[in-house]
Amino acid sequence: MSTPEESNQGFYDADSGEYDAKRWVSPAGRFTNIVQQNIVSKLCDAWSGRALEIGQGTARFTMPLLKQGLQMTICDLSPEMLDVARGNITKAGLEKGLEDAVEGSIYELPFKDNAFDYAISLNVFNHLEHPGQALAQMARVIKPGGSLLINYANLRSWYWPAAKRINSRNTAVGQEVFSSWVTSSSMKKAASDAGLIHLNKTGHVHVPRALEDWYLLSVVKVLDAISRKGPFSSLASVHFMLLGKPE
Ligand SMILES: C[S@@+](CC[C@H](N)C(=O)[O-])C[C@H]1O[C@@H](n2cnc3c(N)ncnc32)[C@H](O)[C@@H]1O
């Protein structure tokens, strides 16, 4: 029986060459990618200086942050994903802003305390058994006054029955990789235990691969639009959480 970290590394090593093509090219995938990129660019638009991205995958979010002028360090459990990310960054002519690319786990970040102005980790927390430990590590490596952005799969969302099923097996639907959906209250507590303060929470309803049909996509688009902020945001399937480390 492999540990969740071994499962993640094995899965993403094998998936690295087709990760983007499998997820972000179909109409539903394109929609999810555009929405996520817009949310991230809005939440990070004031960032400048040095940032760490953990679990960058193919560098889908790293590249816009490099274009914004940030000096980026990337860190991923999967050496194959790091290779793909480096290749994509070089192909885009953005390698000057890449300070380092390091193999490592979010649970034991191989960086000194207070090393970065910002940290970001997207679509990673849904693969973690111990989100609180991961948040504490991210908090450790950013400077006082810095901030960090993560997202997580929200258990009590529009997708609650599917999420419960996923949690009963701790395996994603149709993918042999560790998966866990968590409650907002447990993430709020984890953030406060890590000494972090709440800055912003944005809801997003992603399109599961099972809902690729155009009519289901239309329904998801409506759910996504009404779940960004306000009363329905608590039902969004993904929450983006911007947190600050007090001075
Ligand atoms: C779903 S992909 C997300 C990639 C990218 N952030 C995106 O949204 O397209 C998850 C990434 O997190 C990495 N990962 C999973 N568990 C990790 C851990 N414990 N520490 C560091 N990286 C991890 C995987 O290797 C993979 O590259």
The ligand as an SDF file (V2000), in Angstrom:
LIG
                    3D

 27 29  0  0  0  0  0  0  0  0999 V2000
   -3.2990   18.7660   -9.8390 C   0  0  0  0  0  0  0  0  0  0  0  0
   -1.6180   19.1380  -10.0640 S   0  0  0  0  0  0  0  0  0  0  0  0
   -1.7060   20.9240  -10.0390 C   0  0  0  0  0  0  0  0  0  0  0  0
   -0.6720   21.5530  -10.9100 C   0  0  0  0  0  0  0  0  0  0  0  0
   -0.8250   23.0750  -11.0750 C   0  0  0  0  0  0  0  0  0  0  0  0
   -0.7330   23.7490   -9.8120 N   0  0  0  0  0  0  0  0  0  0  0  0
   -2.1330   23.3650  -11.7620 C   0  0  0  0  0  0  0  0  0  0  0  0
   -3.0780   23.7790  -11.0850 O   0  0  0  0  0  0  0  0  0  0  0  0
   -2.2280   23.1240  -12.9700 O   0  0  0  0  0  0  0  0  0  0  0  0
   -0.8980   18.7860   -8.4920 C   0  0  0  0  0  0  0  0  0  0  0  0
    0.6090   19.0440   -8.4380 C   0  0  0  0  0  0  0  0  0  0  0  0
    1.0300   18.9970   -7.0710 O   0  0  0  0  0  0  0  0  0  0  0  0
    2.1600   18.1650   -6.9340 C   0  0  0  0  0  0  0  0  0  0  0  0
    2.1250   17.6250   -5.5550 N   0  0  0  0  0  0  0  0  0  0  0  0
    1.2650   16.7040   -5.0690 C   0  0  0  0  0  0  0  0  0  0  0  0
    1.5290   16.4660   -3.7670 N   0  0  0  0  0  0  0  0  0  0  0  0
    2.5730   17.2820   -3.4310 C   0  0  0  0  0  0  0  0  0  0  0  0
    3.3210   17.4850   -2.2360 C   0  0  0  0  0  0  0  0  0  0  0  0
    3.0520   16.7970   -1.1140 N   0  0  0  0  0  0  0  0  0  0  0  0
    4.3330   18.3770   -2.2510 N   0  0  0  0  0  0  0  0  0  0  0  0
    4.6410   19.0680   -3.3880 C   0  0  0  0  0  0  0  0  0  0  0  0
    3.9820   18.9020   -4.5500 N   0  0  0  0  0  0  0  0  0  0  0  0
    2.9610   18.0220   -4.5790 C   0  0  0  0  0  0  0  0  0  0  0  0
    1.9880   17.1380   -8.0310 C   0  0  0  0  0  0  0  0  0  0  0  0
    3.2050   16.5060   -8.3650 O   0  0  0  0  0  0  0  0  0  0  0  0
    1.4220   17.9880   -9.1700 C   0  0  0  0  0  0  0  0  0  0  0  0
    2.4360   18.6020   -9.9220 O   0  0  0  0  0  0  0  0  0  0  0  0
  1  2  1  0
  2  3  1  0
  2 10  1  0
  3  4  1  0
  4  5  1  0
  5  6  1  0
  5  7  1  0
  7  8  2  0
  7  9  1  0
 10 11  1  0
 11 12  1  0
 11 26  1  0
 12 13  1  0
 13 14  1  0
 13 24  1  0
 14 15  1  0
 14 23  1  0
 15 16  2  0
 16 17  1  0
 17 18  1  0
 17 23  2  0
 18 19  1  0
 18 20  2  0
 20 21  1  0
 21 22  2  0
 22 23  1  0
 24 25  1  0
 24 26  1  0
 26 27  1  0
M  CHG  2   2   1   9  -1
M  END
$$$$
